[in-house]
Amino acid sequence: MKKILATTIGVLFSFNVLANACLVNVEFANPPQVKHETHKLNENISLEMSQQLDVQTFGNIKVATNVTCQKLIGTEYTGSEQEWNNFIGTARKGLLATGHKDLKITVFPNDNELFDGKHQSLEYRFSGERAGNKQLIYNLAVLNKTQNTLYVFAVSGHENAKKEIEEEFSRLKKSVQFPI
C-alpha cells in the first residue's frame, strides 16, 4: 500500500510540475527533484529548461531517471538533421565536461509508433567511463514542434545495473503522454 501511495503521489506531483513546465505527463517511481533554468542564448533567443530527477537504488547501485525539457523562446526548432547532430554533439560535450571519457554512442532506429508519428524522436545510448566506473546512459529525445520543446527522457547508471536500467527506461518510455 505504501508503494502504491508513493507512486500515486509521485505521479501527481510530477504531472503537476511537468504540466506547468513541459506540458507532458510522465510517471516517476518516486517524487523527483525539480530544477528550472533559463539561458539567454543571444539578445533575442532564450532556452527555458526544466529537469526532473529521480534516483533509485538497486542493491548498492544507483540508477537515475532524468527528464528534461528545453523550450526555445524567440525562434523555432526545425527538426533538421543538422539540428539533431548539434543536439547529440552538445550532449556528448556535456558528458565529457562532467568527467566522462571513452564515450561511445549507439543510435537506434526511430520508434515513431511510440508517439503515433506526431513527433520526431531519436533514441540513443551513451556508454563510457566516469571516475573509474563504466556507465550506461539510455536516452529518448522527442521534438514536439507544436510546443516548440525538445524533451529528453534518460536513465543512467553503472553497467552492472544494465538490466535495471533497461527495465526502467522501457517503463519510462511507456509512461510518456503528450497532450492532445
C-alpha positions in Angstrom: 0.0 0.0 0.0 2.9 2.4 0.8 4.4 1.7 -2.6 1.1 2.4 -4.4 0.6 5.6 -2.4 4.2 6.8 -3.0 3.8 6.1 -6.7 0.5 7.8 -6.9 1.9 10.9 -5.1 4.9 10.8 -7.4 2.7 10.7 -10.5 0.5 13.5 -9.3 3.5 15.6 -8.2 5.4 15.1 -11.4 2.3 15.7 -13.6 1.6 19.0 -11.8 5.2 20.1 -12.2 5.6 18.9 -15.8 2.3 20.2 -16.8 3.4 23.7 -15.8 6.9 23.4 -17.3 6.7 20.9 -20.1 3.1 20.0 -20.9 3.9 16.3 -20.8 2.9 13.6 -18.3 5.5 11.1 -17.2 5.5 8.6 -14.4 8.3 8.5 -11.9 8.9 5.8 -9.3 9.4 8.5 -6.6 8.7 12.2 -6.4 11.5 13.8 -8.4 13.8 16.6 -7.6 12.9 19.6 -9.8 15.1 22.3 -11.2 14.2 25.2 -13.6 16.7 27.4 -15.5 16.6 30.0 -18.3 19.6 30.5 -20.5 19.9 33.6 -22.7 21.4 32.3 -26.0 21.6 35.7 -27.6 19.8 39.1 -27.5 16.5 37.6 -28.9 16.6 33.9 -28.1 16.4 32.1 -24.8 16.1 28.5 -23.7 13.8 27.6 -20.8 14.9 24.3 -19.2 13.2 22.1 -16.7 14.7 19.0 -15.2 13.2 16.3 -13.1 15.5 13.7 -11.5 14.6 10.5 -9.6 17.3 8.2 -8.2 16.5 4.6 -7.3 18.9 2.2 -5.6 19.2 -1.5 -6.7 21.5 -3.3 -4.3 24.3 -0.8 -3.9 23.9 0.7 -7.4 22.1 4.0 -8.1 20.0 4.4 -11.2 19.0 7.9 -12.2 15.8 8.7 -14.2 16.1 12.1 -15.7 13.5 14.1 -17.7 14.4 17.4 -19.2 12.5 19.8 -21.5 14.1 22.5 -23.5 11.6 25.2 -24.8 13.0 27.7 -27.2 11.8 31.3 -26.9 12.3 33.7 -29.9 13.0 31.0 -32.5 11.7 27.6 -33.5 13.2 24.1 -33.6 13.5 22.9 -37.2 13.9 19.1 -36.7 16.6 19.1 -39.3 19.4 16.5 -39.4 21.9 19.3 -38.6 19.9 20.3 -35.5 19.7 16.7 -34.3 23.5 16.3 -34.9 24.2 19.5 -33.0 22.0 18.2 -30.1 23.9 14.9 -29.9 27.2 16.8 -30.1 26.2 19.1 -27.3 25.1 16.2 -25.1 28.5 14.5 -25.8 30.4 17.7 -24.9 28.3 18.0 -21.7 29.2 14.4 -20.7 32.9 15.0 -21.4 32.8 18.2 -19.3 31.5 16.2 -16.4 34.4 13.8 -16.4 33.1 11.1 -18.8 35.7 9.5 -21.1 35.9 6.8 -23.8 32.3 7.8 -24.8 30.6 5.6 -27.4 27.2 6.4 -28.9 24.7 4.0 -30.3 21.8 5.4 -32.2 18.7 3.1 -32.6 16.1 3.2 -35.3 13.2 5.6 -34.6 10.2 4.1 -32.9 7.6 6.5 -34.3 4.8 4.1 -33.2 5.6 5.2 -29.7 4.1 8.7 -30.4 1.8 7.8 -33.3 4.2 9.6 -35.7 3.2 13.0 -34.2 6.7 13.9 -33.0 10.2 13.4 -34.3 12.3 11.3 -32.0 15.8 9.9 -31.6 16.7 7.0 -29.3 20.4 6.6 -28.4 22.7 5.3 -25.8 26.0 6.6 -24.5 28.5 4.2 -22.8 31.7 5.3 -21.2 33.7 5.7 -18.1 33.4 8.2 -15.3 35.6 8.1 -12.2 36.7 4.6 -13.0 33.2 3.3 -13.3 31.6 2.1 -16.6 28.4 4.0 -17.2 25.4 3.4 -19.4 23.0 6.3 -20.4 19.8 5.4 -22.3 18.1 8.4 -24.0 15.0 9.2 -25.9 14.8 12.7 -27.3 11.4 13.8 -28.6 10.8 17.0 -30.5 7.3 18.5 -30.1 7.1 21.2 -32.7 3.6 22.3 -31.6 5.1 23.2 -28.2 8.5 24.2 -29.6 10.0 21.9 -27.0 12.6 19.2 -27.0 12.1 16.5 -24.4 14.9 14.1 -23.2 14.0 11.0 -21.2 17.1 9.4 -19.8 18.0 6.5 -17.5 21.6 6.0 -16.4 23.8 4.1 -14.0 26.7 1.7 -13.7 26.9 -1.1 -16.3 26.4 -3.7 -13.5 22.8 -2.5 -13.3 22.2 -2.8 -17.1 19.1 -4.9 -16.7 17.5 -2.5 -14.2 18.5 0.5 -16.4 16.9 -1.2 -19.4 13.7 -2.0 -17.5 13.4 1.5 -16.0 14.0 3.0 -19.5 11.3 0.8 -21.0 8.9 1.7 -18.2 9.7 5.4 -18.5 9.1 5.4 -22.3 5.7 3.7 -21.9 4.6 6.3 -19.3 5.1 9.3 -21.5 1.9 11.0 -22.5 1.8 14.2 -24.6 -1.3 16.4 -24.5 -3.7 16.0 -27.4 
